[in-house]
Amino acid sequence: MRDLGIYFGTFAPCHVGHFEQVIRAKRENRHAFVIVSGYEGDRGGNYGMVLDNRVKAMRQLLGPDDNVTVLKLDETHIPRYPHGWEPWLEMLSETIMHEKDALPFEVGALTFYVGEEEYIEPLHYFFSRVYPDIETKVTMVDRKILGISGTSIRESPILNWDYVMRPFRRFFVQNVLVIGAPGTGRTSMVQDLARRYSTSYSTEYAKTYCKEQRIAEDELDARDFHTIGIGQFENNRHHIHSPGTRKVFFADTDVMTTKVSMKMYADGEEFNRLKSVFDYYIHLQNWSLILVLPPEAPIDEKVANTDYQNTVHQMIMAELEEQNLLHITHTLDGTSYRDRYQEAHRRVDEILMEGKDN
């Protein structure tokens, strides 16, 4: 067994092929450094996989393992590969040497695990020259064993879902928001869709909050709405990151719903104070599809209730327009629940495309 194994890459995302090499590096050495590299605007950025997020996900994946340390290498301020070998090697060296001293043993040998032949000579030459007292070995790994690549996953993440390591899957989840006035069947729709796609869903946090606080909806004040808005955001985020979420996630309302409710019940001054807070969290949300359930056509004894639903519906549509979300919004205007469910099902299938396995 050798001393320290080094495995580096962008990990955008980390897939099973990467993980196999991590296993090799830590089993053939007393300890392994997994170095996540990247720069501002790199290949992961379009999917929310900025460098810091990839580091966090990798630490979540490998954190419980005492034989592995996850490190970050920020290449933002050096020339892009394949240029800038010298500054890159210097940064790599500084990262390794700074952390190796914290290990409970003296490092006398380094083994790099690489998937590109052009890395072999620069790594061996640099480390043998700069650290002559540390033996340097560069091992080529076979990247084709599992027939998957980060590029293939980014191009078809749903189709290649099972190759993506779990903490990285959240970057590719298709988030679907189901929104509508009370009494439009929103909760039933969310639950039925989630069961259909064998995935998770969030519930409306306002109901939980009112029940726990023993408070009626018309008694809510600005502080309550603030708590509900952030609570709904965290509730949705928790389920998006949940191991039970597979490919698609369904949300029963979001922060926009709280904002609309506060606009109806709170006075203007209170609403204006919190509007920027709600808009901040709305901006952080990432929806692939928004399904709107409109009020049903009124029947005699439900006219008053339908008037209220219409008011809420109009405010929701206005909010979606204000947030520039109409381009991903579809109104489920079927005449029956079955029609609306089938239309929702079809719209979800479209965003899942060829990777759908249901």
Buried (B, 14 or more C-beta within 10 A) or exposed (E): EBBBBBBBBBBBBBBEBBBBBBBBBBEBBBBBBBBBBBBEEBBBBEBEBBBEBBBBBBBBBBEEBEBBBBBBBBBEEBEEBEEBBEEBBBBBBEBBBEBBEEBEEEBEBBBBBBBEEEBBEBBBEBBBEEBEEBBBBBBEBEBEEBEBBBEBBBEBBBBBBEBBBEBBBBBBBBBBBBBBBBBBBBBBBBBBBBEBBEBBBBBBBBBBBBEEEEEEEEEBEBEBBBBBBBBBBEBBBEBBBBEEBBBBBBBBBBBBBBBBBBBEBBEEEBBEEBEEBBBEBBEEBEBBBBBBBBBBEBEEEBEEBBEBBBBBBBBBBEBBEEBEBEEBBBBBEBEEBEEBBEBBBEBBEEBBEEBBEE
